[in-house]
Amino acid sequence: MAPFHLARELNERILKYGDRTAMRYRHDGHWRELSWTDLGRQIRMAAQGLLALGVREGERVGIFSSNRPEWTIADCAIFSLRAVSVPFYATSTAKQVQYIVDEAEIGAIFVGGQEPYDTLCNLAPSAKAKRIIVFDDGVDLRGGADAVRFRDFLESGRSAGGDEELDQRLAAASPEDLATLIYTSGTTGEPKGVILHHRTFQHCFEGHVKRLEVSDRDVSLCFLPLSHIFERAWTHFALNQGMVVAYCDDTARIVECLQEVRPTIMCAVPRFYEKIYATIFEKLEGATASKRRLFHWAIGTGWQVFLLRNGRRPIPPLLKFRHRIAEALVLKKLRGIVGGRIRFFPCAGAPLSQKIEEFFHAAGIPIAYGYGLTETCATVTCHESFHARPGTVGKPIPGVEVRIAQDDEILVRGETVTKGYYRKPEATAEAFTADGWFRTGDAGVLDDGYLTITDRIKDLMKTSGGKYIAPQLIETLIGNDYYVEQVSVIGDQRQYVTALIVPSFTALEEYARKKGIPFASCEELIRHPEVIRLYEERIRENTLDLAPYEMVRKFTLLPRPFTQEAGEMTPTMKLKRKVINQHYGDLIETMYR
């Protein structure tokens, strides 16, 4: 049996599945299909094109695009040459792109649309890539760059040949080959390139096969950015298992996409579930009393069935009968929102409210909630098919060890853990304990093998009264609300907790129109006394279970969201608290007067 390598593994699947559908994507408003054979042909042509450009073994090649089949085709072509794939977030700023291009010494780079292309063209001369390959046919290539369209690039690769050298490289491919550098910006400091080898992915796949029930009959919807390890590792795992991968080309239309594709699996972050949950319950508030009672009865019935199934216990006949009624009247309709065929949702990336997790389980939409980092090739822990424990992130996947340090930091060890950061020996040394455990920076507890995340260690706040505050917990409780889009909690070295809140303006404007509240702008709307009272009431209701010192005493509504462009968010949409506190320093100080 040949040693593991992502390109070699994919070639085996291409031979196995042939004319079966490998990928689905939307083009000109219609869903199109790409067979395994055609996928293999395009990967081969792209690899030949890179070979013709002189891409060497170990050379870094960039991908700067939103999700599309060409993203994965380029990724696999880079692997086929034993080169190193370096993804960029589609929302990356010019400064972030320039840093990565310089440090990784990227020669060729694949780009998606006009915006990333223009960003590359405007980089400093020292940082410009040798060759830009453009996916989108609609991009205006006038920009002074050495650029070629992807379709022409494929044809030039086919004409150039190079089959013998390509075959030789693939024959020599090893699990020890460097597969990718994934740059994590974090919430502080300069970006760090996480080193992941092909062997890392091998152990990741092996752990997932043992933990999750998947097959080549599954359809996976690619929704999260492929530049993030979660979606990228999962997409390669899905192809490794022979699944069909469908690409969502517009995240704003995700519900429509779900209903068209009807996937069986889709990776998502907690915000996705929070929005669905909040929308459902907001609509429920306007329903009749009898419909509300029916809804809660159905969810309660679904929860009873989940508990029995989760514990692998039989369902009594009467409960089974009630569940069939609940299914017909309520639960089936809820599942229809996400396409009606979801077997489970892999979920990670941020805290998920236990009540929301339990709601989805009760509705018959299992969430395989887990935990991981780029440095661990995504997954450290996740729920099993049975014996899931909502409120935790599950147990470590096979082959991964977890322990809790004296300061409650979660430490990880295993073959899925990075060997370090590219060209950053000091940062690499700091990331590991003396006995080789990776420091995650997250705090947590282990109970009977189940891991619970309590907070980011660096995010923990201490009030001036000496009480420790976990801001992510408070932000999750407040952020679950239908009328809240973003929230940043303040409280470190302060006498009480406050918050900056960005409303969900679509929901708030709808509320204002119903209540007859006049407004000409977002700024005017958030200053209205009735709107402020609405948020006071909802914050109080959503945080009733907090300790008194954790309660939000004052808050300020903001007229615009926190953004990556303003430096307030990372590409993975995590808050940069220091920057936010600087930008809104005056408003924050006002809340403490």
C-alpha positions in Angstrom: 0.0 0.0 0.0 1.4 3.4 -1.1 2.2 5.9 1.7 -0.5 8.5 2.4 -0.5 11.7 0.4 -3.5 13.9 -0.4 -2.9 13.9 -4.1 -2.3 10.2 -4.3 -5.4 9.5 -2.2 -7.5 11.7 -4.5 -6.2 9.9 -7.6 -7.4 6.6 -6.1 -10.9 8.1 -5.6 -10.9 9.4 -9.2 -10.2 5.9 -10.5 -12.8 4.3 -8.2 -15.7 6.7 -8.9 -15.2 7.6 -12.5 -18.3 9.1 -14.0 -20.1 9.6 -10.7 -20.6 13.2 -9.5 -17.8 14.6 -7.4 -18.8 18.3 -7.2 -21.8 20.5 -7.7 -21.7 24.2 -8.2 -23.9 27.1 -9.4 -23.3 28.8 -12.7 -25.5 31.3 -14.4 -28.2 30.5 -11.8 -28.2 26.8 -12.4 -26.6 23.9 -10.6 -23.9 22.1 -12.6 -22.1 18.8 -11.9 -18.5 17.8 -12.3 -17.7 14.1 -12.4 -14.7 12.5 -10.7 -13.1 11.9 -14.1 -13.5 15.5 -15.1 -12.2 16.6 -11.7 -9.1 14.5 -12.2 -8.6 15.9 -15.7 -8.7 19.5 -14.5 -6.4 18.8 -11.6 -3.9 17.2 -13.9 -4.1 20.1 -16.4 -3.6 22.7 -13.6 -0.6 20.7 -12.2 0.9 20.7 -15.7 0.3 24.5 -16.0 2.1 25.1 -12.7 4.9 22.8 -13.9 5.2 24.9 -17.0 5.6 27.9 -14.8 8.6 26.3 -13.2 7.0 25.6 -9.8 9.5 23.5 -7.8 8.9 20.8 -5.1 8.3 22.6 -1.8 7.6 26.0 -3.5 4.7 28.0 -2.0 1.7 28.7 -4.2 -1.1 31.0 -3.1 -4.9 30.7 -3.4 -6.8 34.0 -2.9 -10.5 33.4 -3.6 -13.9 32.7 -2.1 -15.3 29.2 -2.3 -15.7 27.5 -5.7 -14.6 24.2 -7.3 -11.6 25.8 -8.8 -10.3 26.5 -5.3 -10.1 22.8 -4.5 -8.8 22.0 -8.0 -6.0 24.4 -7.5 -5.3 23.1 -4.0 -5.1 19.5 -5.3 -2.9 20.5 -8.3 -0.4 22.1 -5.9 -0.3 18.9 -3.9 0.2 16.9 -7.1 3.5 18.8 -7.6 4.6 18.2 -4.0 4.4 22.0 -3.7 2.9 23.9 -0.8 -0.5 25.5 -0.8 -1.0 28.8 1.0 -4.6 30.1 1.3 -5.6 33.7 1.8 -9.0 34.7 3.2 -11.1 36.3 0.5 -11.5 39.3 2.8 -7.8 39.8 3.5 -6.5 43.3 3.4 -3.6 44.4 1.2 -1.3 44.6 4.3 -2.2 41.0 5.3 -1.7 39.7 1.8 1.7 41.5 1.4 3.0 40.1 4.7 2.2 36.5 3.6 3.4 36.9 0.0 6.7 38.3 1.4 7.3 35.8 4.2 6.2 32.7 2.2 7.9 33.9 -0.9 4.9 33.0 -3.1 5.6 32.8 -6.8 2.3 31.9 -8.4 -1.1 32.7 -7.0 -4.7 31.7 -7.9 -7.3 34.5 -7.4 -11.0 34.5 -7.6 -12.7 37.8 -8.6 -12.0 41.4 -9.3 -11.3 42.6 -5.7 -8.5 40.1 -4.8 -7.0 40.6 -8.2 -6.9 44.4 -7.7 -5.4 43.9 -4.2 -2.6 41.9 -5.7 -2.0 44.4 -8.5 -1.6 47.2 -5.9 1.0 45.4 -3.7 4.5 46.8 -3.4 6.7 45.6 -6.3 8.8 43.4 -4.0 5.6 41.5 -2.9 4.1 40.9 -6.3 3.7 37.3 -7.4 5.4 36.1 -10.6 2.1 34.9 -12.1 -1.6 35.3 -11.3 -4.1 32.8 -12.4 -7.7 34.2 -12.4 -10.7 32.0 -11.8 -13.5 34.4 -12.7 -13.8 35.1 -16.5 -15.4 38.5 -15.7 -12.3 40.0 -14.1 -10.8 43.0 -15.9 -7.1 41.9 -16.2 -5.8 45.4 -17.0 -3.7 46.1 -13.9 -0.1 45.6 -15.0 0.1 42.1 -13.5 1.3 39.0 -15.3 -2.1 37.3 -15.3 -3.9 34.5 -17.2 -7.5 33.2 -17.0 -7.9 29.8 -15.4 -9.5 28.2 -18.5 -6.5 29.4 -20.6 -4.1 28.3 -17.9 -5.6 24.7 -18.0 -5.3 24.6 -21.8 -1.7 25.8 -21.7 -1.0 23.1 -19.1 -2.5 20.4 -21.3 -0.5 21.6 -24.3 2.8 21.8 -22.3 2.6 18.2 -21.2 5.1 17.4 -18.5 3.4 14.1 -17.7 6.6 12.2 -17.0 7.9 14.7 -14.4 4.5 15.0 -12.8 4.3 11.2 -12.5 7.8 11.1 -11.0 6.9 13.8 -8.4 3.8 12.0 -7.4 5.5 8.6 -7.2 8.0 10.2 -4.7 5.3 11.9 -2.7 5.6 11.3 1.0 3.4 11.7 4.1 6.3 13.9 5.4 5.8 16.4 2.6 4.7 19.9 3.7 1.1 20.2 2.5 0.1 23.7 3.5 0.9 26.9 5.4 -2.2 28.4 6.9 -1.7 31.9 8.3 -3.6 32.6 11.5 -3.9 36.3 12.4 -5.1 35.7 15.9 -6.4 38.6 18.0 -3.0 40.1 18.6 0.4 40.1 16.9 1.6 39.4 13.4 0.3 36.4 11.3 1.9 33.0 11.9 2.1 30.4 9.2 0.9 27.1 10.7 2.9 24.1 9.2 0.7 21.1 8.3 2.1 18.0 6.6 0.3 15.4 4.6 0.7 13.0 7.5 -1.2 15.5 9.7 -4.2 15.2 7.4 -3.9 11.4 7.4 -4.3 11.2 11.1 -7.1 13.7 11.1 -9.0 11.6 8.5 -8.4 8.4 10.5 -9.8 10.0 13.6 -12.9 11.2 11.9 -13.6 7.9 10.2 -13.6 6.3 13.7 -15.7 9.0 15.3 -18.3 10.0 12.6 -20.6 7.8 10.5 -20.0 9.0 6.9 -20.1 7.3 3.5 -19.9 8.0 -0.2 -23.7 8.5 -0.3 -23.3 11.7 1.6 -23.6 15.2 0.1 -21.5 17.9 1.9 -22.3 21.6 1.3 -19.1 23.7 1.3 -20.2 26.8 3.2 -17.5 28.1 5.5 -14.4 29.7 3.9 -12.0 27.1 2.4 -9.2 29.4 3.6 -10.1 28.2 7.1 -8.8 24.9 8.3 -12.3 23.7 9.4 -13.9 23.7 5.9 -10.7 22.9 4.1 -9.8 19.8 6.1 -13.5 18.7 6.0 -13.7 19.2 2.2 -10.6 17.1 1.7 -12.0 14.5 4.1 -15.3 14.5 2.2 -13.6 13.8 -1.1 -11.4 11.2 0.6 -14.7 9.4 1.6 -16.2 9.7 -1.9 -18.9 12.3 -0.9 -20.4 14.8 -3.3 -19.1 18.3 -2.4 -21.5 21.2 -3.4 -20.2 24.8 -3.2 -22.2 27.6 -1.8 -21.3 30.7 -3.9 -23.2 33.2 -1.8 -23.3 32.9 2.0 -26.1 35.4 2.2 -28.3 32.9 0.3 -27.4 29.9 2.5 -31.0 28.9 3.4 -31.9 28.9 -0.3 -28.8 26.9 -1.1 -29.6 24.3 1.6 -33.1 23.8 0.1 -31.7 23.4 -3.4 -28.8 21.1 -2.6 -30.4 19.3 0.3 -27.1 18.2 1.8 -26.7 15.5 4.4 -23.8 17.2 6.1 -22.6 20.8 6.3 -19.9 22.4 8.5 -21.1 25.6 10.2 -20.1 27.9 13.1 -22.5 28.7 16.0 -23.6 32.0 14.6 -25.4 30.0 11.8 -27.5 28.1 14.4 -28.0 31.2 16.5 -29.6 33.1 13.6 -31.9 30.2 12.7 -32.9 29.8 16.3 -33.5 33.5 16.9 -35.6 33.8 13.7 -37.8 30.8 14.6 -38.5 32.0 18.1 -39.1 35.6 17.0 -41.8 34.3 14.5 -43.2 32.1 17.3 -43.8 35.2 19.4 -46.3 36.4 16.8 -48.1 33.1 16.6 -51.4 32.2 18.3 -51.3 30.7 21.8 -52.4 27.3 20.5 -49.6 27.2 17.9 -47.1 28.2 20.5 -48.3 25.3 22.8 -48.1 22.9 19.9 -44.6 24.0 19.0 -43.3 23.6 22.5 -45.0 20.3 22.9 -43.4 19.0 19.7 -39.9 20.2 20.8 -40.4 18.6 24.2 -41.5 15.3 22.6 -38.5 15.5 20.2 -36.2 16.0 23.2 -37.5 13.0 25.0 -36.8 10.9 21.9 -33.4 12.3 21.5 -32.4 11.4 25.1 -33.5 7.8 24.5 -31.8 7.5 21.2 -28.7 9.2 22.4 -28.5 6.7 25.3 -29.3 3.8 22.8 -32.5 3.0 24.8 -35.8 1.8 23.2 -38.6 4.3 22.6 -41.9 3.4 24.3 -44.8 2.9 21.8 -46.8 5.8 23.2 -43.9 8.2 22.9 -43.2 6.8 19.4 -46.8 7.6 18.4 -46.6 11.1 19.9 -43.3 11.7 18.1 -44.9 10.8 14.7 -47.5 13.5 15.3 -44.8 16.0 16.4 -42.9 15.1 13.2 -45.9 15.7 10.9 -47.0 18.9 12.5 -43.8 20.7 13.5 -40.4 18.9 13.4 -40.4 17.9 9.7 -41.0 21.6 8.8 -38.1 22.7 11.0 -35.8 20.3 9.2 -37.1 21.6 5.9 -35.4 24.9 6.7 -32.0 23.2 6.3 -33.0 21.1 3.3 -34.7 18.2 5.1 -31.9 15.6 4.7 -29.2 16.8 7.2 -27.8 13.8 9.1 -25.6 16.0 11.3 -23.9 19.4 11.3 -20.2 19.5 12.3 -19.9 22.7 14.4 -17.0 24.5 15.9 -15.2 27.9 15.9 -16.9 29.6 18.8 -19.1 29.0 21.9 -22.5 27.5 21.2 -25.4 28.0 23.7 -26.4 24.7 25.2 -30.1 25.6 24.9 -29.7 26.1 21.1 -27.7 22.9 20.8 -30.5 21.0 22.6 -33.2 22.6 20.4 -31.6 21.3 17.2 -31.2 17.8 18.7 -34.8 17.9 19.7 -35.8 18.9 16.2 -34.0 15.9 14.8 -31.0 18.0 13.4 -28.0 16.6 15.3 -25.1 19.0 15.9 -21.7 17.3 16.1 -20.2 20.1 18.2 -16.5 20.0 18.5 -13.3 21.9 19.2 -10.0 22.5 17.5 -7.6 25.0 16.0 -5.6 25.5 12.8 -2.6 24.1 14.8 -4.5 20.8 15.4 -5.7 20.4 11.8 -9.2 21.5 12.9 -10.5 18.8 15.2 -9.4 18.0 18.8 -12.7 16.8 20.1 -16.2 16.3 18.9 -19.5 14.5 19.8 -20.0 10.9 18.9 -23.0 9.6 17.1 -24.4 8.4 20.4 -23.9 9.6 24.0 -23.5 13.2 23.0 -23.4 15.5 25.9 -24.8 19.0 25.0 -22.9 21.8 26.7 -19.6 20.1 26.1 -17.5 19.8 22.9 -17.4 16.0 23.2 -14.5 13.6 23.6 -11.0 13.7 22.0 -11.0 12.0 18.6 -9.0 8.8 18.4 -5.3 9.5 18.3 -5.5 12.8 20.1 -4.7 13.4 23.8 -6.0 16.2 25.9 -5.0 17.3 29.4 -5.8 20.4 31.5 -2.8 22.4 32.9 -2.8 23.9 36.4 -4.0 27.2 35.1 -6.9 25.4 33.3 -5.3 25.7 29.9 -6.2 23.0 27.4 -3.1 21.1 26.2 -3.1 18.8 23.2 -0.8 16.1 21.9 -1.0 13.8 18.9 -0.1 13.4 15.2 -2.7 16.0 14.1 -0.8 18.8 15.9 1.4 21.1 13.9 5.2 20.9 14.0 5.3 24.7 14.5 5.1 28.0 12.8 6.9 28.9 9.5 10.2 30.8 10.1 9.2 31.6 13.7 11.3 29.4 16.0 10.6 31.5 19.1 6.8 31.4 18.6 7.1 27.7 18.0 9.0 27.1 21.2 6.4 29.2 23.2 3.5 27.2 21.8 4.7 23.9 23.4 5.4 22.8 26.9 8.7 21.3 27.8 7.3 17.8 27.4 5.8 18.4 24.0 2.1 19.4 24.6 0.6 22.1 22.4 -0.7 25.1 24.4 -4.1 26.0 22.9 -4.6 29.3 24.8 -8.1 28.1 25.7 -9.4 27.3 29.2 -11.5 24.2 29.9 -12.4 21.3 32.1 -12.5 17.5 31.5 -15.3 15.5 33.1 -15.6 11.8 32.4 -13.6 12.3 29.1 -15.9 15.2 27.9 -14.3 18.6 27.3 -16.0 21.8 28.2 -14.5 25.1 27.0 -14.8 27.9 29.6 -13.0 30.7 27.8 -9.9 32.0 26.1 -7.2 32.4 28.7 -6.1 35.7 27.3 -9.7 36.9 27.2 -10.5 36.3 30.9 -11.2 39.6 32.6 -10.8 40.5 36.2 -13.0 43.3 37.7 -11.5 45.9 40.0 -13.3 43.9 42.8 -11.2 40.8 42.0 -13.9 38.7 40.3 -13.0 36.8 37.1 -15.3 37.3 34.1 -15.5 35.0 31.0 -16.6 37.5 28.3 -17.4 34.9 25.6 -20.0 33.4 27.8 -21.8 36.7 28.3 -21.4 37.6 24.6 -22.9 34.2 23.6 -26.0 34.7 25.9 -26.6 38.3 24.6 -25.6 37.4 21.0 -28.2 34.6 20.7 -30.9 37.3 20.6 -32.8 38.0 17.4 -32.1 41.7 17.7 -28.3 41.4 18.2 -25.7 41.1 15.5 -22.4 41.6 17.5 -21.4 42.2 21.1 -18.2 43.1 22.8 -18.0 42.9 26.6 -15.9 45.2 28.7 -14.9 44.7 32.3 -11.2 44.1 32.8 -10.0 46.2 35.8 -13.4 47.9 35.9 -15.9 48.1 38.7 -18.7 46.5 36.7 -19.4 44.9 33.3 -20.5 46.9 30.2 -21.0 46.0 26.6 -20.9 47.5 23.1 -23.7 46.1 21.0 -24.3 46.1 17.3 -28.0 45.6 16.6 -29.4 43.4 13.9 -30.7 46.3 11.9 -32.9 44.3 9.6 -34.8 43.0 12.7 -34.7 46.3 14.6 -36.1 48.3 11.6 -38.9 45.8 11.3 -39.6 46.2 15.0 -39.6 50.0 14.7 -42.0 50.0 11.8 -44.4 47.7 13.8 -44.2 50.0 16.8 -44.5 53.2 14.8 -41.1 54.4 15.9 -39.9 57.2 13.4 -36.3 57.1 12.3 -34.3 58.5 9.4 -31.0 56.7 10.1 -29.4 53.9 12.2 -28.0 56.6 14.4 -31.4 58.0 15.1 -33.0 54.6 15.7 -30.5 53.4 18.3 -31.0 56.6 20.3 -34.8 56.2 20.6 -35.8 55.6 24.3 -38.2 52.7 23.3 -35.4 50.9 21.4 -33.0 51.3 24.4 -35.7 49.8 26.6 -36.1 46.9 24.2 -32.4 46.0 24.5 -32.5 46.6 28.3 -35.3 44.0 28.6 -33.8 41.5 26.3 -30.3 41.7 27.8 -31.8 41.2 31.3 -33.9 38.2 30.1 -31.0 36.5 28.3 -28.5 36.9 31.3 -30.8 35.9 34.2 -28.6 32.9 35.1 -25.4 35.0 35.4 -23.9 35.9 38.8 -24.5 39.5 39.8 -20.9 40.6 39.1 -21.2 39.2 35.6 -24.4 41.1 34.7 -24.1 43.9 32.1 -24.9 47.1 34.0 -24.7 49.5 31.1 -24.5 49.1 27.3 -24.1 51.3 24.2 -25.7 50.5 20.8 -23.5 51.1 17.8 -24.6 52.3 14.4 -22.1 50.2 12.4 -20.7 46.7 12.8 -17.2 45.7 13.9 -15.3 44.9 10.7 -12.1 43.3 9.5 -11.3 46.4 7.4 -11.3 48.6 10.5 -9.0 46.0 12.2 -11.7 45.1 14.8 -12.2 41.5 13.6 -9.9 38.7 12.5 -10.5 36.9 9.2 -12.2 34.2 11.3 -14.6 36.9 12.7 -13.1 36.9 16.2 -13.1 40.2 18.1 -9.9 42.1 18.5 -10.7 43.6 21.9 -7.7 45.9 22.1 -8.6 47.6 18.8 -12.3 47.8 19.7 -11.5 49.3 23.1 -9.2 51.9 21.4 -11.8 52.8 18.7 -14.6 53.2 21.2 -12.6 54.5 24.1 -14.7 57.6 24.7 -18.0 55.7 24.6 -16.6 53.1 27.0 -15.5 55.7 29.5 -18.9 57.3 29.3 -20.4 54.0 30.6 -18.2 54.2 33.7 -19.1 57.8 34.7 
